Amino acid sequence: MPRCDSEAMTAHLAEISTMVAPGAHGVVILDQAGWHLSGSLAIPENITLLPLPSRAPELNPVENVWQYLRDNWLSNHVFENYDDILSYCCEAWNRLIERPWKIMTIGLRDWAHEF
């Protein structure tokens, strides 16, 4: 989606909701971006939102995903316009989702597996 807002987040939660097995309940861990916790969100009944503490990027593995995308496909590039940015970001995302093993290793936290 081209914008991060409550409407986009509501659509995202609706899509996640369809992937939760019947009778199960999903927990979505998210940072405290305004559109993640907006009072205007329509949160499906089979989803609970679990916000991370503010200023704690080490608890949010997706921060490493964004860094990986920047490091490998999005940095050191001058974009022509908005559509160019969107095109490059979509291409980078599609490259990443073709590598599920990479996504798993990017998000690992060594300290979380020491117990």
Number of C-alpha atoms within 10 A of each C-alpha: 10 8 8 12 15 18 14 16 21 19 15 13 20 17 12 16 19 11 9 14 10 9 6 8 12 16 13 12 14 16 22 15 12 11 17 20 16 15 10 11 17 14 17 15 10 18 17 14 15 13 14 14 12 10 9 9 13 10 17 16 16 16 14 17 19 13 13 17 16 14 11 11 16 18 10 9 9 9 13 8 9 9 11 12 15 14 13 15 16 13 13 17 15 11 12 18 11 10 10 10 10 13 17 11 12 17 15 12 13 7 7 8 7 6 4
